[in-house]
Amino acid sequence: MPHREQRPVTLDLFGDLPDELPREERLGPQALLLRGFALPFVDALLPALAAVEAAAPFRIMLTPGGQSMSVALTNCGELGWISDRGGYRYSPLDPLSGQPWPALPEAFGRLAREAAATAGFADFAPDACLVNRYLPGTRMSLHQDRDEHSFEHPIVSVSLGIPALFLFGGHARRDPAQRVPLLHGDVVVWGGADRLRFHGILPIKEAVHPLLGAQRINFTLRRAG
């Protein structure tokens, strides 16, 4: 049965937000939040996501320092982002299975290309997709995405499920960070002058989404190779 797509009533998690949020919000000179951009794709995204998880299950990886990461992850595409005592890097193989990561689903690639073009980045061709699963209480500390071969290409980040507060900072960790509410179907694209901005996610609050339950799924598409 097709999913009946609707925006869940979760804005009260963030306090007093306006009833109607703008369709597009400029976060930086080359960073754009596209509200609800992924909603028309959801009927294709969710079964594709289930197929990726079946082939390469979510797992908790270790930081180079040996600590367990807060957020479970998996990958799809030609390259997958991994972390262990050997460092942060991209690999063509899933370290759990020794097999290539699942292919990038067509719906993921189409969404990424259309979102990137809308934000002013034409001809984006992602070869890597990192999928993160956030449960209530999990978070992502401020960091830069610096493991890609080139910083010429944008990052496309898709939010599904329960809400999150996205931190979008400056080019130094100490710089002030915007706090941006992200809802089911929102997409953030950043590149160019904003490509190396620090960003993260505050601890996820308790909530339940009608399609995904008590979790937030975020996938970021990049050109890594």
C-alpha positions as YAML, in Angstrom:
chain: A
units: angstrom
residues:
- id: 1
  name: MET
  ca: [0.00, 0.00, 0.00]
- id: 2
  name: PRO
  ca: [1.46, 3.41, -0.90]
- id: 3
  name: HIS
  ca: [2.52, 5.61, 2.01]
- id: 4
  name: ARG
  ca: [0.17, 8.51, 2.73]
- id: 5
  name: GLU
  ca: [2.68, 11.29, 3.08]
- id: 6
  name: GLN
  ca: [2.01, 14.02, 5.59]
- id: 7
  name: ARG
  ca: [4.01, 16.33, 7.81]
- id: 8
  name: PRO
  ca: [3.81, 14.96, 11.38]
- id: 9
  name: VAL
  ca: [2.77, 17.29, 14.18]
- id: 10
  name: THR
  ca: [6.16, 17.65, 15.89]
- id: 11
  name: LEU
  ca: [6.95, 21.36, 15.71]
- id: 12
  name: ASP
  ca: [6.28, 21.77, 19.44]
- id: 13
  name: LEU
  ca: [9.55, 19.89, 20.04]
- id: 14
  name: PHE
  ca: [11.31, 23.09, 18.98]
- id: 15
  name: GLY
  ca: [9.16, 25.63, 20.83]
- id: 16
  name: ASP
  ca: [7.43, 28.45, 19.01]
- id: 17
  name: LEU
  ca: [7.99, 27.95, 15.30]
- id: 18
  name: PRO
  ca: [5.81, 29.73, 12.73]
- id: 19
  name: ASP
  ca: [2.85, 27.80, 11.34]
- id: 20
  name: GLU
  ca: [4.18, 28.10, 7.80]
- id: 21
  name: LEU
  ca: [7.91, 27.68, 7.33]
- id: 22
  name: PRO
  ca: [9.52, 29.13, 4.18]
- id: 23
  name: ARG
  ca: [10.09, 26.64, 1.39]
- id: 24
  name: GLU
  ca: [13.73, 27.67, 1.08]
- id: 25
  name: GLU
  ca: [16.05, 29.07, 3.76]
- id: 26
  name: ARG
  ca: [19.49, 30.42, 2.97]
- id: 27
  name: LEU
  ca: [21.95, 29.21, 5.63]
- id: 28
  name: GLY
  ca: [25.04, 30.66, 3.97]
- id: 29
  name: PRO
  ca: [26.12, 32.11, 0.60]
- id: 30
  name: GLN
  ca: [26.15, 28.59, -0.90]
- id: 31
  name: ALA
  ca: [24.08, 26.67, 1.64]
- id: 32
  name: LEU
  ca: [20.34, 26.15, 1.20]
- id: 33
  name: LEU
  ca: [17.67, 24.40, 3.25]
- id: 34
  name: LEU
  ca: [14.88, 23.00, 1.07]
- id: 35
  name: ARG
  ca: [11.83, 22.37, 3.24]
- id: 36
  name: GLY
  ca: [9.92, 19.21, 2.33]
- id: 37
  name: PHE
  ca: [11.92, 18.72, -0.87]
- id: 38
  name: ALA
  ca: [12.21, 14.95, -0.33]
- id: 39
  name: LEU
  ca: [8.52, 14.34, 0.39]
- id: 40
  name: PRO
  ca: [7.57, 13.50, -3.22]
- id: 41
  name: PHE
  ca: [10.36, 10.87, -3.23]
- id: 42
  name: VAL
  ca: [9.42, 9.09, 0.02]
- id: 43
  name: ASP
  ca: [7.44, 6.25, -1.58]
- id: 44
  name: ALA
  ca: [10.62, 5.29, -3.46]
- id: 45
  name: LEU
  ca: [13.14, 6.20, -0.74]
- id: 46
  name: LEU
  ca: [11.79, 3.97, 2.02]
- id: 47
  name: PRO
  ca: [11.83, 0.62, 0.17]
- id: 48
  name: ALA
  ca: [15.23, 1.51, -1.27]
- id: 49
  name: LEU
  ca: [16.48, 2.25, 2.24]
- id: 50
  name: ALA
  ca: [15.14, -1.12, 3.46]
- id: 51
  name: ALA
  ca: [17.01, -2.90, 0.66]
- id: 52
  name: VAL
  ca: [20.26, -1.12, 1.57]
- id: 53
  name: GLU
  ca: [19.85, -2.07, 5.24]
- id: 54
  name: ALA
  ca: [19.16, -5.71, 4.34]
- id: 55
  name: ALA
  ca: [22.38, -5.89, 2.31]
- id: 56
  name: ALA
  ca: [24.53, -3.81, 4.70]
- id: 57
  name: PRO
  ca: [22.98, -3.62, 8.19]
- id: 58
  name: PHE
  ca: [23.36, -0.58, 10.42]
- id: 59
  name: ARG
  ca: [26.29, -0.84, 12.80]
- id: 60
  name: ILE
  ca: [28.11, 1.21, 15.45]
- id: 61
  name: MET
  ca: [31.67, 2.00, 14.40]
- id: 62
  name: LEU
  ca: [34.65, 3.00, 16.52]
- id: 63
  name: THR
  ca: [36.41, 6.35, 16.41]
- id: 64
  name: PRO
  ca: [40.18, 6.33, 15.81]
- id: 65
  name: GLY
  ca: [40.50, 6.74, 19.57]
- id: 66
  name: GLY
  ca: [38.58, 3.50, 20.17]
- id: 67
  name: GLN
  ca: [35.30, 5.01, 21.39]
- id: 68
  name: SER
  ca: [31.94, 3.80, 20.12]
- id: 69
  name: MET
  ca: [30.13, 6.31, 17.95]
- id: 70
  name: SER
  ca: [26.70, 7.50, 19.10]
- id: 71
  name: VAL
  ca: [24.93, 6.99, 15.79]
- id: 72
  name: ALA
  ca: [24.54, 3.73, 13.85]
- id: 73
  name: LEU
  ca: [25.45, 3.89, 10.17]
- id: 74
  name: THR
  ca: [25.60, 2.09, 6.86]
- id: 75
  name: ASN
  ca: [26.49, 3.11, 3.30]
- id: 76
  name: CYS
  ca: [25.56, 2.67, -0.31]
- id: 77
  name: GLY
  ca: [27.25, 3.67, -3.54]
- id: 78
  name: GLU
  ca: [30.70, 3.03, -4.96]
- id: 79
  name: LEU
  ca: [32.37, 4.22, -1.75]
- id: 80
  name: GLY
  ca: [31.33, 4.01, 1.90]
- id: 81
  name: TRP
  ca: [32.54, 6.11, 4.81]
- id: 82
  name: ILE
  ca: [34.06, 4.07, 7.63]
- id: 83
  name: SER
  ca: [35.77, 4.71, 10.94]
- id: 84
  name: ASP
  ca: [38.02, 2.51, 13.08]
- id: 85
  name: ARG
  ca: [41.34, 2.72, 14.89]
- id: 86
  name: GLY
  ca: [42.94, 3.20, 11.48]
- id: 87
  name: GLY
  ca: [41.15, 6.53, 11.01]
- id: 88
  name: TYR
  ca: [38.29, 8.05, 9.03]
- id: 89
  name: ARG
  ca: [38.22, 7.16, 5.34]
- id: 90
  name: TYR
  ca: [36.20, 5.89, 2.38]
- id: 91
  name: SER
  ca: [36.31, 2.25, 1.31]
- id: 92
  name: PRO
  ca: [34.73, 0.41, -1.63]
- id: 93
  name: LEU
  ca: [34.09, -2.60, 0.63]
- id: 94
  name: ASP
  ca: [31.83, -3.12, 3.64]
- id: 95
  name: PRO
  ca: [34.21, -4.16, 6.45]
- id: 96
  name: LEU
  ca: [31.55, -6.48, 7.92]
- id: 97
  name: SER
  ca: [31.00, -8.55, 4.79]
- id: 98
  name: GLY
  ca: [34.09, -7.83, 2.72]
- id: 99
  name: GLN
  ca: [31.72, -7.20, -0.19]
- id: 100
  name: PRO
  ca: [31.06, -3.98, -2.13]
- id: 101
  name: TRP
  ca: [28.51, -1.66, -0.59]
- id: 102
  name: PRO
  ca: [24.99, -1.84, -2.05]
- id: 103
  name: ALA
  ca: [24.56, 0.19, -5.22]
- id: 104
  name: LEU
  ca: [23.25, 3.73, -4.84]
- id: 105
  name: PRO
  ca: [19.46, 3.48, -5.29]
- id: 106
  name: GLU
  ca: [18.14, 5.37, -8.31]
- id: 107
  name: ALA
  ca: [15.75, 7.39, -6.13]
- id: 108
  name: PHE
  ca: [18.62, 8.52, -3.89]
- id: 109
  name: GLY
  ca: [20.65, 9.71, -6.86]
- id: 110
  name: ARG
  ca: [17.74, 11.47, -8.52]
- id: 111
  name: LEU
  ca: [16.83, 13.31, -5.32]
- id: 112
  name: ALA
  ca: [20.45, 14.36, -4.81]
- id: 113
  name: ARG
  ca: [20.83, 15.66, -8.35]
- id: 114
  name: GLU
  ca: [17.58, 17.63, -8.24]
- id: 115
  name: ALA
  ca: [18.28, 19.12, -4.81]
- id: 116
  name: ALA
  ca: [21.84, 20.08, -5.79]
- id: 117
  name: ALA
  ca: [20.63, 21.71, -9.00]
- id: 118
  name: THR
  ca: [17.98, 23.66, -7.09]
- id: 119
  name: ALA
  ca: [20.72, 24.96, -4.78]
- id: 120
  name: GLY
  ca: [22.86, 26.04, -7.75]
- id: 121
  name: PHE
  ca: [25.14, 23.00, -8.13]
- id: 122
  name: ALA
  ca: [24.58, 21.55, -11.60]
- id: 123
  name: ASP
  ca: [25.70, 18.10, -12.73]
- id: 124
  name: PHE
  ca: [26.20, 16.66, -9.24]
- id: 125
  name: ALA
  ca: [27.07, 12.96, -9.53]
- id: 126
  name: PRO
  ca: [27.32, 11.35, -6.07]
- id: 127
  name: ASP
  ca: [29.37, 8.18, -5.66]
- id: 128
  name: ALA
  ca: [28.90, 7.78, -1.89]
- id: 129
  name: CYS
  ca: [25.93, 7.87, 0.47]
- id: 130
  name: LEU
  ca: [26.40, 7.68, 4.23]
- id: 131
  name: VAL
  ca: [23.18, 6.65, 6.03]
- id: 132
  name: ASN
  ca: [22.92, 7.51, 9.74]
- id: 133
  name: ARG
  ca: [20.24, 6.25, 12.12]
- id: 134
  name: TYR
  ca: [19.55, 8.48, 15.13]
- id: 135
  name: LEU
  ca: [17.56, 7.26, 18.12]
- id: 136
  name: PRO
  ca: [16.34, 9.56, 20.91]
- id: 137
  name: GLY
  ca: [19.32, 10.79, 22.91]
- id: 138
  name: THR
  ca: [21.89, 10.30, 20.14]
- id: 139
  name: ARG
  ca: [23.78, 13.21, 18.63]
- id: 140
  name: MET
  ca: [26.51, 14.18, 16.21]
- id: 141
  name: SER
  ca: [29.24, 16.53, 17.45]
- id: 142
  name: LEU
  ca: [30.42, 19.46, 15.37]
- id: 143
  name: HIS
  ca: [32.71, 18.29, 12.57]
- id: 144
  name: GLN
  ca: [33.85, 19.06, 9.04]
- id: 145
  name: ASP
  ca: [33.49, 16.68, 6.10]
- id: 146
  name: ARG
  ca: [37.12, 16.51, 4.98]
- id: 147
  name: ASP
  ca: [37.62, 12.87, 3.94]
- id: 148
  name: GLU
  ca: [36.52, 13.37, 0.31]
- id: 149
  name: HIS
  ca: [39.07, 13.52, -2.50]
- id: 150
  name: SER
  ca: [37.90, 16.97, -3.58]
- id: 151
  name: PHE
  ca: [35.89, 19.73, -1.92]
- id: 152
  name: GLU
  ca: [34.60, 21.04, -5.25]
- id: 153
  name: HIS
  ca: [31.35, 19.10, -4.96]
- id: 154
  name: PRO
  ca: [28.43, 19.87, -2.64]
- id: 155
  name: ILE
  ca: [26.95, 17.75, 0.13]
- id: 156
  name: VAL
  ca: [23.26, 16.84, -0.02]
- id: 157
  name: SER
  ca: [21.75, 15.87, 3.34]
- id: 158
  name: VAL
  ca: [18.25, 14.34, 3.57]
- id: 159
  name: SER
  ca: [16.22, 14.09, 6.80]
- id: 160
  name: LEU
  ca: [13.51, 11.45, 7.34]
- id: 161
  name: GLY
  ca: [11.58, 10.53, 10.49]
- id: 162
  name: ILE
  ca: [11.56, 12.39, 13.79]
- id: 163
  name: PRO
  ca: [12.88, 15.97, 13.98]
- id: 164
  name: ALA
  ca: [16.38, 17.16, 14.74]
- id: 165
  name: LEU
  ca: [18.14, 20.42, 15.53]
- id: 166
  name: PHE
  ca: [20.90, 20.90, 12.97]
- id: 167
  name: LEU
  ca: [23.95, 22.92, 13.99]
- id: 168
  name: PHE
  ca: [25.49, 24.85, 11.10]
- id: 169
  name: GLY
  ca: [28.61, 26.67, 12.22]
- id: 170
  name: GLY
  ca: [31.53, 28.46, 10.68]
- id: 171
  name: HIS
  ca: [34.92, 27.43, 9.39]
- id: 172
  name: ALA
  ca: [36.37, 27.11, 12.90]
- id: 173
  name: ARG
  ca: [34.94, 24.87, 15.60]
- id: 174
  name: ARG
  ca: [34.64, 27.80, 18.00]
- id: 175
  name: ASP
  ca: [32.50, 29.87, 15.61]
- id: 176
  name: PRO
  ca: [28.84, 30.39, 16.58]
- id: 177
  name: ALA
  ca: [26.47, 27.84, 15.03]
- id: 178
  name: GLN
  ca: [22.96, 28.36, 13.73]
- id: 179
  name: ARG
  ca: [20.32, 26.04, 15.23]
- id: 180
  name: VAL
  ca: [18.12, 24.89, 12.37]
- id: 181
  name: PRO
  ca: [15.05, 22.66, 12.93]
- id: 182
  name: LEU
  ca: [15.00, 19.78, 10.43]
- id: 183
  name: LEU
  ca: [11.74, 17.93, 9.78]
- id: 184
  name: HIS
  ca: [10.76, 14.85, 7.80]
- id: 185
  name: GLY
  ca: [11.51, 15.48, 4.13]
- id: 186
  name: ASP
  ca: [13.83, 18.45, 4.57]
- id: 187
  name: VAL
  ca: [17.02, 18.59, 2.50]
- id: 188
  name: VAL
  ca: [20.11, 20.72, 3.15]
- id: 189
  name: VAL
  ca: [22.65, 21.37, 0.40]
- id: 190
  name: TRP
  ca: [25.97, 23.09, 1.03]
- id: 191
  name: GLY
  ca: [29.09, 23.53, -1.06]
- id: 192
  name: GLY
  ca: [31.44, 26.13, -2.50]
- id: 193
  name: ALA
  ca: [32.23, 28.79, 0.08]
- id: 194
  name: ASP
  ca: [30.26, 26.81, 2.70]
- id: 195
  name: ARG
  ca: [31.65, 23.35, 1.91]
- id: 196
  name: LEU
  ca: [33.90, 23.10, 4.98]
- id: 197
  name: ARG
  ca: [31.53, 24.63, 7.52]
- id: 198
  name: PHE
  ca: [31.36, 22.78, 10.85]
- id: 199
  name: HIS
  ca: [28.01, 21.08, 11.41]
- id: 200
  name: GLY
  ca: [26.36, 18.62, 13.76]
- id: 201
  name: ILE
  ca: [23.13, 17.45, 15.41]
- id: 202
  name: LEU
  ca: [21.97, 18.19, 18.96]
- id: 203
  name: PRO
  ca: [20.67, 15.24, 21.02]
- id: 204
  name: ILE
  ca: [17.50, 13.90, 19.43]
- id: 205
  name: LYS
  ca: [14.35, 14.38, 21.51]
- id: 206
  name: GLU
  ca: [11.78, 11.67, 22.15]
- id: 207
  name: ALA
  ca: [9.19, 11.54, 19.36]
- id: 208
  name: VAL
  ca: [7.42, 9.07, 17.09]
- id: 209
  name: HIS
  ca: [7.02, 9.47, 13.34]
- id: 210
  name: PRO
  ca: [4.01, 7.79, 11.66]
- id: 211
  name: LEU
  ca: [6.19, 6.11, 9.01]
- id: 212
  name: LEU
  ca: [9.55, 5.56, 10.70]
- id: 213
  name: GLY
  ca: [8.68, 5.31, 14.38]
- id: 214
  name: ALA
  ca: [11.06, 6.63, 17.06]
- id: 215
  name: GLN
  ca: [14.05, 7.24, 14.81]
- id: 216
  name: ARG
  ca: [15.55, 9.76, 12.46]
- id: 217
  name: ILE
  ca: [17.22, 8.60, 9.27]
- id: 218
  name: ASN
  ca: [19.67, 10.97, 7.64]
- id: 219
  name: PHE
  ca: [21.56, 10.25, 4.47]
- id: 220
  name: THR
  ca: [24.25, 12.46, 3.01]
- id: 221
  name: LEU
  ca: [25.27, 12.12, -0.60]
- id: 222
  name: ARG
  ca: [28.72, 13.18, -1.71]
- id: 223
  name: ARG
  ca: [31.29, 12.90, -4.46]
- id: 224
  name: ALA
  ca: [34.03, 11.19, -2.48]
- id: 225
  name: GLY
  ca: [36.34, 9.63, -5.08]
...
